[in-house]
């Protein structure tokens, strides 16, 4: 239930935050490992989770699961812990449990999202791949009932890593199936080439309706300050890191509904039932301003 609600919420938030998101999934219902490029921190996972028609499970840093309550919440969001050497050598053996959990998801025709580069850099470029994704795929192919598993290359392209709004294009490459490669190294080579084939800078959409100018102006006057406040906060907190865009998005995703509701209730107290009009009009004017900004330099 939590996963389904977050999926809807994230998709609505992306609709307001981004320009156009191109997402053309043509996959099947076979067990699947989504092997994605990782150019924009956890915004990559949010985009995939929001737009992927299939339910996803995510491999996440093991240190985030230390507190039991947090671990329960993360598991409800379909996250599976994976432990790295930097989190302590003693924790590496716990990846055996991660492997078992991943296999259980795949045996139920599930879909697991993995970032095979193992690192995030704000560039539309494929980095050298770690062997974990290929090893998981190769091991799963040896399991009974998983010979039809596919590894799906996914290249995520951004028109910008700082501008708001931005265009995002998600390119699905040709799937890798059992028998396409003889060993882990060959799987990695094929995966790298197919990820690279889908990489480019996403093109921004041009042109806008003159009818949006007035509501866009209203959105600018009433809400631009709200975005700038969180933008400046995120710039300060994420300086010299790859987290800026993701942090700005999550801050707005969490606080904008509260802002809209608070303003609406205040106007209801002042103007009576007419104040409820603010509830749809505030997001609409924010969307109109976003559409207008698509065709101008946005920072």
C-alpha positions in Angstrom: 0.0 0.0 0.0 2.8 2.5 1.0 4.6 1.7 -2.3 1.5 2.3 -4.4 0.8 5.6 -2.7 4.4 6.8 -3.0 4.3 5.9 -6.7 1.3 8.1 -7.4 2.7 11.0 -5.2 6.1 10.8 -6.9 4.6 10.9 -10.4 2.5 13.9 -9.6 5.6 15.7 -8.1 7.6 14.8 -11.2 4.8 16.2 -13.4 5.3 19.6 -11.6 9.1 19.5 -11.3 10.1 18.3 -14.8 9.3 19.3 -18.3 8.7 16.2 -20.4 9.6 12.7 -19.3 9.9 10.2 -22.1 9.5 6.7 -20.9 8.8 3.9 -23.4 8.9 0.6 -21.6 8.3 -2.4 -24.0 9.2 -5.2 -21.6 7.4 -8.4 -20.6 6.3 -9.8 -17.3 9.4 -12.1 -17.1 11.6 -11.8 -14.0 13.8 -8.8 -14.7 16.9 -7.1 -13.5 16.7 -3.4 -14.5 20.3 -2.3 -15.0 20.3 1.5 -15.0 22.8 4.2 -15.5 23.2 6.5 -12.5 23.7 10.1 -13.4 21.5 11.9 -10.9 21.6 10.3 -7.4 18.4 9.0 -6.0 16.2 11.0 -8.5 17.1 8.1 -10.9 15.4 5.6 -8.7 12.4 7.9 -8.1 11.9 8.3 -11.9 12.1 4.6 -12.5 9.8 3.8 -9.6 7.2 6.4 -10.5 7.0 5.5 -14.3 7.8 1.8 -14.4 4.4 0.0 -14.9 5.8 -3.0 -13.0 6.3 -2.9 -9.2 10.1 -2.5 -8.5 12.4 -3.6 -5.7 15.5 -1.5 -5.1 18.9 -2.4 -3.8 19.8 0.3 -1.2 22.8 1.0 1.0 22.9 -1.3 4.0 23.8 1.3 6.5 20.3 2.9 6.0 18.8 -0.2 7.6 20.5 0.1 11.0 17.5 1.3 13.0 14.6 -1.3 13.1 11.8 1.2 12.5 13.6 2.8 9.6 14.4 -0.7 8.2 10.7 -1.6 8.4 9.7 1.5 6.5 12.4 1.0 3.8 11.2 -2.6 3.4 7.6 -1.4 2.9 9.0 0.8 0.1 10.4 -2.4 -1.5 14.0 -1.7 -0.6 16.6 -4.5 -0.1 19.8 -3.8 1.8 23.1 -4.3 0.1 26.4 -3.9 2.1 29.6 -2.5 0.7 33.2 -2.9 2.0 33.1 0.8 3.1 30.3 -0.1 5.5 32.4 -2.7 7.3 34.0 -5.9 6.2 32.0 -7.8 8.8 28.8 -6.8 7.0 29.7 -8.3 3.7 28.5 -11.7 4.7 25.0 -10.2 5.1 24.9 -9.9 1.3 24.1 -13.6 1.2 20.7 -12.7 2.7 20.4 -9.9 0.1 21.0 -12.5 -2.7 18.3 -14.8 -1.3 15.8 -11.9 -1.0 16.6 -10.9 -4.6 16.1 -14.4 -5.9 12.8 -14.6 -4.0 11.6 -11.4 -5.8 12.7 -12.8 -9.2 11.0 -16.2 -8.6 7.8 -14.3 -8.3 8.4 -12.7 -11.7 9.5 -9.5 -9.9 11.7 -6.7 -11.1 14.8 -5.5 -9.3 16.5 -2.1 -10.0 20.3 -2.0 -9.8 22.8 0.7 -10.7 25.7 -1.4 -12.1 28.1 1.5 -12.3 28.2 1.6 -8.5 28.8 5.3 -8.5 26.9 8.5 -9.5 28.4 11.3 -11.6 26.3 14.2 -13.0 27.0 13.3 -16.6 25.1 11.6 -19.4 27.9 9.0 -19.7 28.3 5.4 -18.8 31.0 4.7 -16.2 32.9 1.4 -15.9 30.5 -1.3 -14.6 31.0 -3.3 -11.4 30.5 -7.0 -11.6 27.6 -7.3 -9.1 24.7 -7.0 -11.7 26.2 -9.5 -14.1 27.0 -11.9 -11.2 23.4 -11.7 -9.9 22.1 -12.4 -13.4 24.4 -15.3 -14.1 23.7 -16.8 -10.7 19.9 -16.4 -11.2 20.1 -18.2 -14.6 21.4 -21.2 -12.8 18.5 -21.3 -10.4 15.5 -23.6 -11.2 12.7 -21.7 -12.9 14.8 -18.6 -13.6 16.2 -19.4 -17.0 13.8 -16.9 -18.6 15.2 -14.0 -16.5 16.2 -11.0 -18.5 18.7 -8.2 -17.7 17.2 -4.9 -19.1 19.7 -2.1 -19.9 18.2 1.3 -19.1 19.9 4.6 -20.0 18.6 7.6 -18.2 19.3 11.0 -19.9 18.8 14.5 -18.5 18.7 17.8 -20.3 20.3 19.4 -17.1 21.3 18.4 -13.6 20.6 21.8 -12.1 17.9 23.5 -14.2 14.2 23.3 -13.2 12.3 22.2 -15.2 14.3 19.6 -17.1 13.5 17.0 -19.7 14.3 13.4 -18.9 14.5 10.6 -21.4 14.6 6.9 -20.4 15.9 4.6 -23.1 15.4 0.8 -22.8 18.0 -1.2 -24.6 17.8 -4.7 -26.0 17.4 -7.2 -23.2 20.2 -9.6 -22.3 19.0 -13.2 -21.9 20.5 -16.5 -20.9 22.8 -17.8 -23.6 23.7 -14.3 -24.9 27.0 -14.5 -23.0 29.2 -17.3 -21.7 30.5 -15.7 -18.5 30.1 -12.7 -16.2 32.7 -10.6 -18.1 30.8 -11.0 -21.4 27.5 -10.1 -19.7 29.2 -6.9 -18.4 30.6 -6.1 -21.9 27.2 -6.5 -23.6 25.5 -4.5 -20.8 28.0 -1.6 -21.1 27.6 -1.4 -24.9 23.8 -1.4 -24.7 23.8 1.2 -22.0 26.2 3.4 -23.9 24.0 3.1 -27.1 21.2 4.7 -25.2 23.1 7.7 -23.7 22.8 11.3 -25.0 21.7 14.6 -23.6 18.0 14.8 -23.5 16.6 17.6 -25.7 14.4 20.2 -24.2 10.9 20.7 -25.7 10.3 24.1 -27.4 7.3 26.4 -27.8 4.5 27.3 -25.4 1.0 28.6 -25.5 0.4 32.3 -25.0 -2.6 31.3 -22.9 -0.2 30.2 -20.2 1.4 33.6 -19.8 -1.2 35.0 -17.3 -1.5 31.9 -15.0 2.3 31.6 -15.2 2.7 35.1 -13.9 0.4 34.3 -11.1 2.4 31.2 -10.3 5.6 33.3 -10.4 4.3 35.9 -8.0 2.7 33.5 -5.5 5.1 30.5 -5.5 8.5 31.3 -7.1 9.8 32.3 -3.6 8.9 28.9 -2.3 11.1 27.1 -4.9 13.9 29.6 -4.5 13.9 29.1 -0.7 14.4 25.3 -1.0 16.8 25.7 -4.0 19.1 27.9 -2.0 18.9 25.6 1.0 19.8 22.5 -1.2 22.7 24.3 -2.8 24.2 25.1 0.6 23.7 21.6 1.9 24.8 19.6 -1.2 27.7 21.8 -2.4 30.3 19.7 -4.2 28.1 16.6 -4.3 25.8 14.9 -6.8 22.7 15.2 -4.6 21.5 18.8 -5.4 18.8 17.9 -7.9 17.5 15.0 -5.9 17.4 17.0 -2.7 15.6 19.9 -4.3 13.0 17.5 -5.7 12.4 15.6 -2.4 12.1 18.8 -0.4 9.5 20.2 -2.8 7.7 16.8 -2.9 7.4 16.7 0.9 6.6 20.4 1.6 4.6 21.7 -1.4 1.4 19.7 -0.6 1.6 21.2 3.0 2.1 24.7 1.6 -0.9 24.3 -0.8 -3.1 23.0 2.0 -2.0 25.7 4.5 -2.7 28.5 2.0 -6.0 27.0 1.1 -7.2 26.7 4.7 -6.0 30.3 5.4 -8.0 31.6 2.4 -11.1 29.6 3.5 -10.9 31.3 6.9 -10.6 34.7 5.2 -12.9 34.3 2.1 -15.2 31.4 3.0 -15.9 28.6 0.6 -14.3 30.5 -2.3 -11.0 29.9 -0.6 -11.2 26.2 -1.6 -10.5 27.3 -5.2 -6.9 27.8 -4.2 -6.4 24.1 -3.8 -6.5 23.3 -7.5 -5.4 26.8 -8.7 -2.1 26.9 -6.9 -0.8 23.7 -8.5 -2.2 24.8 -11.9 -0.4 28.2 -11.8 2.8 26.4 -10.6 2.5 24.1 -13.6 1.8 27.0 -16.0 5.0 28.8 -14.7 6.9 25.5 -15.1 5.7 25.2 -18.7 6.7 28.8 -19.4 10.1 28.3 -17.8 10.8 25.3 -20.1 11.7 27.7 -22.9 14.0 30.0 -20.9 17.1 29.5 -18.9 16.1 28.0 -15.5 18.3 27.8 -12.4 
